[in-house]
Amino acid sequence: MSKVIKATTINIFGENIFIIDNFLNPIEKFLMCRDGKYDLKNNRCVTTDDDYRPNIQTTRNFLFRHSSKKFWSKFENRVIVTSKKLFDMDNLYIYQSWFLQIDKECKTDNYFHVHKTAISGVFYFKVPEKKVGLIFKNKFNSMIEIEAVENRMILFPGYLTHAPNQKLCCTNKPRYSFAFDLEKYY
């Protein structure tokens, strides 16, 4: 994972969103996705009425549980270094992370939400349908979507209203992604 980061910057509703393609090598991507699938079976999050999650996901301490593995540790470091550079922020750390699965079985209306964090991100491991991407919405209900592409990471300010575009999901083949939030420590 020691290659030069090339990010595409797009402006959505006055905020810079960064897209980095080919973030992992194939071996790392395979091993990390394998860990995510295992956790989806063994450390799945329980959804409650006040904490609605319209997909299948792990608990939010995913990276903490896997940080002893070299490839996850390298991934975490690379995300932090990349985020520091792109957002011009110091003292960042990933304080929560979770692995997600979206498929036809969990097809629902799009669940728009915000994260009360400096930076949020998503990395796509498996993408059977590019149209099941990431949607951003503003206060006037205008929406802009970034399509999901395998081995793509998207970084954005966590306070932007967003949702995975689950409504368009039509396949039984799962989309696997990894979401995370970065915050500043002082």
Backbone as JSON, one array per atom type, in Angstrom:
{
  "sequence": "MSKVIKATTINIFGENIFIIDNFLNPIEKFLMCRDGKYDLKNNRCVTTDDDYRPNIQTTRNFLFRHSSKKFWSKFENRVIVTSKKLFDMDNLYIYQSWFLQIDKECKTDNYFHVHKTAISGVFYFKVPEKKVGLIFKNKFNSMIEIEAVENRMILFPGYLTHAPNQKLCCTNKPRYSFAFDLEKYY",
  "N": [[0.82, -1.2, 0.0], [2.05, 1.22, -0.53], [1.88, 3.17, -2.51], [1.58, 6.14, -4.6], [-0.95, 8.44, -3.82], [-3.69, 9.22, -5.77], [-6.16, 11.39, -6.08], [-9.46, 12.17, -7.09], [-11.16, 15.16, -7.1], [-14.34, 16.32, -6.33], [-16.89, 18.77, -6.23], [-19.53, 19.02, -4.11], [-22.45, 20.47, -3.28], [-21.03, 22.69, -2.32], [-18.94, 21.57, -0.9], [-15.86, 19.76, -0.76], [-15.42, 16.56, -2.06], [-13.65, 13.56, -2.03], [-12.37, 11.16, -4.23], [-10.85, 8.12, -4.48], [-9.51, 5.82, -6.49], [-8.62, 2.33, -6.98], [-7.44, 1.68, -4.46], [-6.46, -0.41, -2.87], [-4.28, -3.31, -3.08], [-4.9, -6.38, -4.92], [-4.62, -8.71, -3.26], [-4.66, -7.76, -0.58], [-7.21, -6.63, -0.63], [-8.82, -8.9, -1.02], [-8.26, -10.42, 1.35], [-9.11, -8.64, 3.36], [-11.81, -8.28, 2.73], [-12.67, -10.86, 3.18], [-12.4, -10.98, 5.98], [-14.38, -9.12, 6.65], [-16.74, -10.39, 5.71], [-16.75, -12.59, 7.42], [-17.16, -11.32, 9.88], [-19.68, -10.25, 9.44], [-21.23, -12.47, 9.73], [-20.7, -13.2, 12.36], [-20.46, -10.99, 14.13], [-22.63, -9.29, 13.95], [-24.64, -6.39, 13.8], [-27.37, -5.45, 15.86], [-30.43, -4.2, 14.97], [-32.43, -1.57, 16.15], [-35.51, 0.22, 16.91], [-34.87, 2.92, 17.4], [-32.41, 3.15, 16.25], [-32.08, 2.77, 13.36], [-30.99, 0.68, 10.83], [-30.81, 0.09, 7.56], [-29.6, -2.11, 6.32], [-27.35, -4.91, 6.25], [-25.02, -5.06, 8.75], [-21.88, -4.89, 10.55], [-20.96, -4.56, 14.04], [-19.9, -1.36, 15.33], [-17.2, -1.33, 15.93], [-15.38, -2.48, 14.24], [-12.76, -2.1, 12.98], [-11.16, -1.83, 15.23], [-11.3, -4.41, 16.29], [-9.87, -5.79, 14.37], [-7.4, -4.6, 14.07], [-4.95, -5.68, 14.79], [-4.13, -7.18, 12.7], [-1.88, -7.09, 10.05], [-2.51, -6.04, 7.42], [-4.92, -4.64, 7.86], [-4.07, -2.75, 9.69], [-2.21, -1.34, 8.14], [-3.99, -0.35, 6.21], [-5.61, 1.32, 7.8], [-3.68, 3.24, 8.61], [-2.99, 4.29, 6.12], [-5.44, 5.42, 5.3], [-5.68, 7.44, 7.22], [-3.35, 9.04, 6.74], [-3.88, 9.8, 4.08], [-6.31, 11.2, 4.42], [-5.51, 13.3, 6.11], [-3.84, 14.69, 4.37], [-5.57, 15.37, 2.19], [-7.7, 16.77, 3.41], [-6.35, 18.64, 4.81], [-5.81, 18.43, 7.61], [-4.67, 17.78, 10.9], [-3.8, 15.32, 13.44], [-5.66, 13.13, 13.27], [-7.82, 10.31, 13.74], [-9.29, 7.07, 13.31], [-12.32, 6.59, 14.64], [-14.6, 5.05, 14.68], [-15.89, 2.21, 12.9], [-17.33, 0.08, 10.41], [-18.47, -2.86, 8.71], [-20.39, -3.46, 5.8], [-23.21, -4.98, 4.17], [-25.13, -5.0, 1.3], [-27.94, -6.03, -0.44], [-30.52, -7.46, -2.55], [-32.28, -8.51, -0.67], [-32.21, -6.74, 1.5], [-33.28, -4.46, 0.48], [-34.5, -1.24, 0.63], [-36.14, 1.93, 1.23], [-34.0, 4.75, 0.71], [-31.78, 5.53, 3.3], [-31.25, 8.39, 4.64], [-28.79, 10.22, 6.35], [-26.57, 11.83, 8.75], [-23.21, 12.11, 9.95], [-21.78, 12.97, 12.94], [-19.04, 14.09, 12.71], [-15.62, 14.8, 11.75], [-14.63, 13.74, 9.28], [-15.96, 11.39, 7.04], [-16.0, 8.14, 5.54], [-16.07, 5.72, 2.86], [-15.32, 2.51, 1.65], [-15.31, 0.42, -1.15], [-15.6, -2.98, -1.51], [-16.76, -5.22, -2.95], [-18.78, -4.9, -5.78], [-21.59, -5.45, -7.31], [-23.49, -3.93, -8.62], [-23.16, -0.85, -9.97], [-24.89, 1.26, -9.69], [-25.83, 1.27, -7.13], [-24.77, 3.26, -5.35], [-23.37, 6.06, -3.56], [-25.34, 8.55, -2.24], [-25.73, 12.03, -2.01], [-27.51, 14.56, -0.32], [-29.07, 17.78, -0.21], [-30.44, 20.52, 1.79], [-32.55, 21.37, 0.23], [-33.51, 19.17, -0.97], [-32.15, 18.41, -3.26], [-30.25, 16.06, -5.07], [-27.19, 14.28, -5.44], [-25.28, 11.74, -6.89], [-22.62, 9.46, -6.34], [-21.19, 6.92, -8.08], [-20.84, 3.5, -7.08], [-17.83, 1.8, -7.14], [-15.78, -0.96, -7.47], [-13.0, -1.33, -5.3], [-12.73, 1.35, -4.68], [-12.4, 4.32, -2.79], [-14.21, 6.72, -0.97], [-14.06, 9.88, 0.43], [-15.44, 12.26, 2.64], [-16.88, 15.26, 4.15], [-18.27, 14.53, 7.27], [-20.66, 15.66, 8.09], [-22.29, 16.02, 5.9], [-25.4, 15.26, 4.44], [-26.24, 12.0, 3.62], [-26.62, 8.78, 1.93], [-26.55, 5.24, 1.29], [-27.44, 4.1, -1.93], [-29.73, 2.19, -1.75], [-32.25, 1.7, -2.67], [-32.24, 1.19, -5.37], [-31.18, -1.32, -5.63], [-31.04, -4.47, -7.15], [-30.12, -7.05, -7.27], [-29.26, -10.35, -6.09], [-26.68, -10.72, -5.46], [-24.32, -9.75, -3.13], [-23.34, -6.4, -2.2], [-20.39, -5.38, -0.85], [-19.05, -3.27, 1.56], [-17.0, -0.96, 3.42], [-17.33, 1.21, 6.01], [-16.37, 4.23, 7.69], [-15.46, 6.58, 10.27], [-13.63, 9.5, 10.86], [-12.0, 11.44, 13.32], [-10.76, 14.34, 15.08], [-8.11, 14.34, 17.41], [-7.05, 15.87, 20.42]],
  "CA": [[0.0, 0.0, 0.0], [2.92, 2.39, -0.48], [1.86, 3.87, -3.79], [1.17, 7.54, -4.56], [-2.4, 8.62, -3.82], [-4.23, 10.11, -6.78], [-7.56, 11.59, -5.76], [-10.3, 13.05, -7.89], [-11.94, 16.04, -6.22], [-15.57, 16.88, -6.88], [-17.54, 19.66, -5.28], [-20.95, 18.72, -3.95], [-23.1, 21.4, -2.36], [-20.03, 23.57, -1.73], [-17.95, 20.81, -0.12], [-15.01, 18.86, -1.53], [-15.52, 15.11, -1.87], [-12.47, 12.98, -2.65], [-12.56, 9.8, -4.74], [-9.57, 7.47, -4.73], [-9.7, 4.5, -7.09], [-7.51, 1.37, -6.86], [-6.82, 2.0, -3.17], [-5.79, -1.59, -2.31], [-3.88, -4.32, -4.05], [-5.9, -7.46, -4.92], [-4.48, -9.64, -2.12], [-5.19, -7.08, 0.6], [-8.66, -6.48, -0.8], [-9.41, -10.21, -0.79], [-8.14, -10.78, 2.77], [-9.92, -7.73, 4.16], [-13.22, -8.61, 2.47], [-12.91, -12.12, 3.88], [-12.63, -10.62, 7.39], [-15.68, -8.47, 6.74], [-17.79, -11.4, 5.58], [-16.75, -13.37, 8.66], [-17.79, -10.5, 10.93], [-21.12, -10.11, 9.16], [-21.87, -13.67, 10.28], [-20.41, -13.42, 13.78], [-20.51, -9.77, 14.93], [-23.64, -8.49, 13.29], [-25.3, -5.38, 14.62], [-28.81, -5.63, 16.05], [-31.14, -2.95, 14.68], [-33.55, -1.21, 17.02], [-36.34, 1.27, 16.34], [-34.22, 4.23, 17.48], [-31.12, 3.07, 15.56], [-32.47, 2.05, 12.17], [-29.97, 0.41, 9.82], [-31.53, -0.65, 6.52], [-28.74, -3.06, 5.63], [-26.7, -5.84, 7.16], [-23.72, -4.5, 9.07], [-21.23, -5.33, 11.77], [-20.91, -3.54, 15.08], [-19.08, -0.22, 14.89], [-15.81, -1.42, 16.37], [-14.77, -3.44, 13.31], [-11.32, -1.91, 12.82], [-10.53, -2.12, 16.52], [-11.19, -5.87, 16.43], [-8.97, -6.34, 13.35], [-6.21, -3.76, 13.92], [-3.72, -6.46, 14.99], [-3.75, -7.76, 11.41], [-1.0, -6.13, 9.37], [-3.14, -5.35, 6.29], [-5.89, -3.67, 8.38], [-3.29, -1.67, 10.29], [-1.7, -0.53, 7.01], [-5.14, 0.34, 5.64], [-5.95, 2.41, 8.72], [-2.65, 4.27, 8.5], [-3.09, 4.93, 4.79], [-6.64, 6.26, 5.32], [-5.38, 8.62, 8.04], [-2.4, 9.87, 6.01], [-4.59, 10.35, 2.92], [-7.29, 12.17, 4.91], [-4.75, 14.47, 6.59], [-3.36, 15.43, 3.19], [-6.67, 15.9, 1.38], [-8.52, 17.71, 4.17], [-5.43, 19.55, 5.5], [-6.09, 18.32, 9.04], [-3.75, 16.95, 11.67], [-4.31, 14.63, 14.62], [-6.85, 12.35, 12.94], [-7.86, 8.89, 14.04], [-10.56, 6.44, 12.98], [-12.91, 6.26, 15.93], [-15.58, 3.96, 14.52], [-15.9, 1.64, 11.56], [-18.22, -1.07, 10.3], [-18.54, -3.52, 7.42], [-21.79, -3.5, 5.38], [-23.67, -5.79, 3.05], [-26.4, -4.57, 0.72], [-28.41, -6.84, -1.55], [-31.96, -7.36, -2.79], [-33.01, -8.86, 0.55], [-32.31, -5.59, 2.4], [-33.68, -3.31, -0.33], [-35.46, -0.36, 1.3], [-35.94, 3.34, 0.88], [-32.68, 5.22, 1.09], [-31.71, 5.99, 4.68], [-30.4, 9.58, 4.69], [-28.31, 10.52, 7.7], [-25.3, 12.53, 8.87], [-22.32, 11.66, 11.02], [-21.24, 14.13, 13.65], [-17.61, 13.8, 12.67], [-14.86, 15.62, 10.8], [-14.54, 13.09, 7.97], [-16.52, 10.04, 6.89], [-15.5, 7.5, 4.33], [-16.55, 4.39, 2.5], [-14.49, 1.77, 0.71], [-16.11, -0.62, -1.79], [-14.89, -4.24, -1.77], [-17.46, -5.94, -4.03], [-19.84, -4.05, -6.31], [-22.27, -6.06, -8.45], [-24.29, -2.91, -9.3], [-22.58, 0.48, -9.73], [-25.94, 2.23, -9.37], [-26.06, 1.25, -5.68], [-23.66, 4.08, -4.89], [-23.52, 6.95, -2.42], [-26.12, 9.72, -2.6], [-25.69, 13.19, -1.12], [-28.74, 15.36, -0.44], [-29.0, 19.03, 0.53], [-31.68, 20.91, 2.48], [-33.6, 21.59, -0.77], [-33.75, 17.84, -1.51], [-31.38, 18.11, -4.47], [-29.41, 14.89, -4.81], [-26.08, 13.97, -6.34], [-24.81, 10.4, -6.56], [-21.32, 8.96, -6.79], [-21.42, 5.49, -8.25], [-19.98, 2.56, -6.37], [-16.87, 1.11, -8.0], [-14.93, -1.84, -6.67], [-11.68, -0.82, -4.94], [-12.83, 2.81, -4.62], [-12.68, 4.93, -1.5], [-14.76, 8.07, -1.03], [-13.91, 10.63, 1.67], [-16.29, 13.45, 2.61], [-17.21, 15.78, 5.48], [-19.29, 13.67, 7.86], [-21.92, 16.37, 8.31], [-23.11, 16.04, 4.69], [-26.47, 14.27, 4.45], [-25.91, 10.99, 2.63], [-27.22, 7.46, 2.07], [-26.29, 4.31, 0.2], [-28.62, 4.07, -2.79], [-30.26, 0.84, -1.64], [-33.54, 1.61, -3.36], [-32.01, 0.68, -6.73], [-30.57, -2.65, -5.59], [-31.88, -5.46, -7.82], [-29.45, -8.34, -7.38], [-29.01, -11.14, -4.88], [-25.24, -10.68, -5.2], [-24.12, -8.67, -2.16], [-22.35, -5.34, -2.29], [-19.67, -5.3, 0.42], [-18.31, -2.03, 1.74], [-16.47, -0.68, 4.74], [-17.55, 2.62, 6.32], [-15.59, 4.66, 8.84], [-15.48, 7.98, 10.64], [-12.4, 10.03, 11.43], [-12.18, 12.61, 14.18], [-9.5, 14.93, 15.55], [-7.81, 14.27, 18.85], [-6.36, 17.1, 20.87]],
  "C": [[0.86, 1.26, 0.0], [2.96, 3.13, -1.81], [1.38, 5.31, -3.59], [-0.35, 7.61, -4.66], [-2.78, 9.62, -4.89], [-5.73, 10.22, -6.53], [-8.22, 12.5, -6.77], [-11.15, 13.86, -6.91], [-13.18, 16.49, -6.96], [-16.21, 17.74, -5.79], [-19.03, 19.36, -5.28], [-21.51, 19.65, -2.88], [-22.09, 22.26, -1.61], [-18.96, 22.88, -0.91], [-17.15, 19.89, -1.04], [-15.19, 17.42, -1.08], [-14.34, 14.53, -2.64], [-12.73, 11.52, -3.0], [-11.17, 9.25, -5.08], [-9.86, 6.07, -5.26], [-8.44, 3.65, -6.92], [-6.72, 1.59, -5.57], [-6.03, 0.82, -2.59], [-5.27, -2.49, -3.42], [-4.84, -5.51, -3.92], [-5.81, -8.41, -3.73], [-5.04, -9.01, -0.85], [-6.7, -6.98, 0.54], [-9.36, -7.81, -0.51], [-9.41, -10.56, 0.7], [-9.04, -9.91, 3.65], [-11.41, -8.0, 3.96], [-13.59, -9.92, 3.16], [-13.18, -11.86, 5.37], [-14.01, -9.98, 7.58], [-16.83, -9.45, 6.65], [-17.9, -12.26, 6.84], [-17.47, -12.59, 9.76], [-19.28, -10.29, 10.68], [-21.89, -11.32, 9.69], [-21.77, -13.73, 11.79], [-20.5, -12.18, 14.67], [-21.49, -8.78, 14.33], [-24.31, -7.55, 14.29], [-26.8, -5.68, 14.7], [-29.48, -4.27, 15.85], [-32.3, -2.78, 15.64], [-34.33, -0.09, 16.38], [-35.65, 2.63, 16.36], [-32.85, 4.26, 16.79], [-31.31, 2.25, 14.29], [-31.3, 1.91, 11.2], [-30.61, -0.47, 8.75], [-30.66, -1.62, 5.72], [-28.18, -4.01, 6.68], [-25.33, -5.23, 7.47], [-23.19, -5.04, 10.39], [-21.4, -4.24, 12.84], [-19.87, -2.5, 14.67], [-17.65, -0.22, 15.42], [-15.0, -2.39, 15.5], [-13.25, -3.3, 13.26], [-10.58, -2.2, 14.11], [-10.31, -3.63, 16.68], [-10.15, -6.47, 15.48], [-7.63, -5.6, 13.24], [-4.9, -4.51, 14.17], [-3.25, -7.13, 13.69], [-3.02, -6.7, 10.58], [-1.72, -5.36, 8.25], [-4.21, -4.36, 6.75], [-5.17, -2.49, 9.02], [-2.73, -0.74, 9.21], [-2.82, 0.26, 6.36], [-5.52, 1.55, 6.51], [-4.95, 3.56, 8.61], [-2.76, 5.02, 7.17], [-4.32, 5.83, 4.7], [-6.35, 7.56, 6.09], [-4.43, 9.56, 7.3], [-3.08, 10.55, 4.82], [-5.56, 11.45, 3.36], [-6.61, 13.44, 5.4], [-4.35, 15.35, 5.41], [-4.52, 16.11, 2.45], [-7.49, 16.96, 2.1], [-7.67, 18.74, 4.93], [-5.74, 19.62, 7.0], [-5.03, 17.44, 9.69], [-4.5, 16.23, 12.78], [-5.61, 13.86, 14.37], [-6.7, 10.9, 13.4], [-9.23, 8.35, 13.63], [-11.19, 6.0, 14.3], [-14.05, 5.27, 15.85], [-15.56, 3.5, 13.08], [-16.77, 0.4, 11.56], [-18.22, -1.58, 8.87], [-20.02, -3.68, 7.07], [-22.01, -4.45, 4.22], [-25.01, -5.23, 2.59], [-26.72, -5.51, -0.43], [-29.93, -6.7, -1.64], [-32.79, -7.64, -1.53], [-33.16, -7.67, 1.5], [-32.62, -4.31, 1.62], [-34.77, -2.53, 0.4], [-35.36, 1.02, 0.69], [-34.55, 3.75, 1.35], [-32.73, 5.87, 2.47], [-30.72, 7.15, 4.76], [-30.06, 9.9, 6.14], [-27.03, 11.34, 7.62], [-24.49, 11.86, 9.97], [-21.78, 12.92, 11.67], [-19.73, 13.93, 13.82], [-16.93, 14.67, 11.63], [-14.91, 15.04, 9.39], [-15.2, 11.73, 8.06], [-15.98, 9.46, 5.6], [-16.16, 6.16, 4.11], [-15.58, 3.79, 1.49], [-15.31, 0.62, 0.17], [-15.25, -1.83, -2.12], [-15.48, -4.98, -2.96], [-18.65, -5.1, -4.48], [-20.5, -4.72, -7.52], [-23.1, -5.06, -9.25], [-23.73, -1.53, -8.96], [-23.63, 1.51, -9.31], [-26.29, 2.26, -7.88], [-24.87, 1.97, -5.04], [-24.0, 4.9, -3.67], [-24.22, 8.22, -2.87], [-25.92, 10.8, -1.55], [-26.93, 14.03, -1.38], [-28.55, 16.65, 0.35], [-30.36, 19.39, 1.12], [-32.83, 21.2, 1.52], [-33.99, 20.29, -1.46], [-33.14, 17.6, -2.89], [-30.44, 16.96, -4.14], [-28.35, 14.71, -5.89], [-25.53, 12.62, -5.91], [-23.41, 10.17, -7.12], [-21.47, 7.45, -6.9], [-20.39, 4.67, -7.48], [-19.11, 1.85, -7.4], [-15.98, 0.28, -7.09], [-13.54, -1.25, -6.52], [-11.61, 0.71, -4.95], [-13.07, 3.24, -3.17], [-13.19, 6.35, -1.74], [-14.63, 8.68, 0.36], [-14.72, 11.91, 1.58], [-16.5, 13.97, 4.03], [-18.41, 15.01, 6.05], [-20.64, 14.34, 8.05], [-22.78, 16.5, 7.06], [-24.17, 14.93, 4.78], [-26.24, 13.29, 3.3], [-26.64, 9.68, 2.92], [-26.67, 6.54, 0.99], [-27.57, 4.18, -0.62], [-29.2, 2.65, -2.86], [-31.54, 0.64, -2.44], [-33.4, 0.99, -4.75], [-31.45, -0.74, -6.78], [-31.52, -3.7, -6.16], [-31.29, -6.87, -7.83], [-29.36, -9.04, -6.02], [-27.52, -11.19, -4.54], [-24.96, -9.51, -4.26], [-23.07, -7.64, -2.58], [-21.71, -5.25, -0.91], [-18.89, -3.99, 0.46], [-17.9, -1.89, 3.19], [-16.62, 0.82, 4.97], [-16.8, 2.98, 7.6], [-15.74, 6.16, 9.05], [-14.15, 8.36, 11.26], [-12.73, 11.27, 12.25], [-10.79, 13.11, 14.57], [-9.32, 14.63, 17.02], [-6.96, 15.48, 19.2], [-5.4, 16.8, 21.99]]
}
